[in-house]
Amino acid sequence: MSPDQVKQILLDTKTIAVVGMSSRADRPSNDVPKYLKEHGYQIVPINPNAQEILGEKAYPNLLAIPPELKIDTVQIFLRSEEVLPVVQDAIKIGAKAIWMQEGVRNEQAAVRAEEAGLLVVQDRCMRAAHRFFFAEPKK
């Protein structure tokens, strides 16, 4: 994925379903979505053990999200071997992009997503990418 494509995903995304989002503030799977929420993105936590995270209703999985809530990007904070079923669900709900966080790679899932027309980012932090493209210049 080229830098321009990554930037375009960030520009086109309004709503992010965060699979594996933690309710613990000390975890990257909480801190990264918190940053994204603070920068204007709508966050939809996906965590079967939580009712609410960062003031947002949590859902047990992607398929439990009400259909009227359109998900642009599915951000994944799971082990690489757990990604494929999430990608299959992302396809079912009509997501436009898959974003596997830093340390997460699954080639089979990436190919499946791309075959279904989704854009795929692997092994990259969404917060770091956002900061790279949109951070305020230092004075």
KOLDRENSE-401810 format. One record per residue (C-alpha): residue in three letters; x, y, z. Coordinates in steps of 0.5 Angstrom, whole numbers, plus 500, padded with zeros to 3 digits. Layout:
<recs>
ALAXYZ;...
</recs>
This chain:
<recs>
MET500500500;SER503507498;PRO503513503;ASP498516498;GLN493510499;VAL494510507;LYS493518507;GLN487517503;ILE484511507;LEU485516513;LEU481522509;ASP476517507;THR474514514;LYS469517518;THR467511523;ILE472506525;ALA470499528;VAL476497533;VAL476490534;GLY480488540;MET479495543;SER481495551;SER477498556;ARG484499560;ALA487506559;ASP494503559;ARG493499553;PRO495501546;SER488498544;ASN485503548;ASP490509547;VAL490509540;PRO483509539;LYS482515544;TYR487519540;LEU483517533;LYS476519537;GLU480526539;HIS481527532;GLY474527530;TYR473519528;GLN467516530;ILE470510534;VAL465503535;PRO469499540;ILE468491539;ASN470487545;PRO465482548;ASN467483555;ALA465490555;GLN458494555;GLU462501554;ILE469504552;LEU471511552;GLY463513552;GLU461509546;LYS457503546;ALA461496545;TYR459491541;PRO461483542;ASN463483534;LEU462486528;LEU456483526;ALA452486532;ILE453493530;PRO446496527;PRO446496520;GLU445503520;LEU451505523;LYS456504517;ILE463502518;ASP468505514;THR475502517;VAL476496521;GLN482497526;ILE484490528;PHE488489535;LEU488482535;ARG494476534;SER495475527;GLU492468527;GLU485471529;VAL485476523;LEU481472518;PRO474471521;VAL474479523;VAL476480515;GLN470475513;ASP465479518;ALA468486515;ILE466484508;LYS459482510;ILE458489514;GLY461493508;ALA467496511;LYS471499506;ALA478498509;ILE482493514;TRP487496518;MET491491522;GLN495495527;GLU503494528;GLY505487529;VAL499484526;ARG500481519;ASN496476516;GLU497475508;GLN491470507;ALA486475510;ALA489481506;VAL488477500;ARG481475502;ALA480483503;GLU483485497;GLU479480493;ALA473483496;GLY475490494;LEU477492501;LEU483496502;VAL488493507;VAL494496511;GLN498491515;ASP503492521;ARG502499522;CYS499504527;MET494508525;ARG495513530;ALA502514528;ALA500514520;HIS495520522;ARG500524526;PHE505523520;PHE500526515;PHE496531519;ALA500533525;GLU501540527;PRO508543524;LYS513544530;LYS514551531;
</recs>
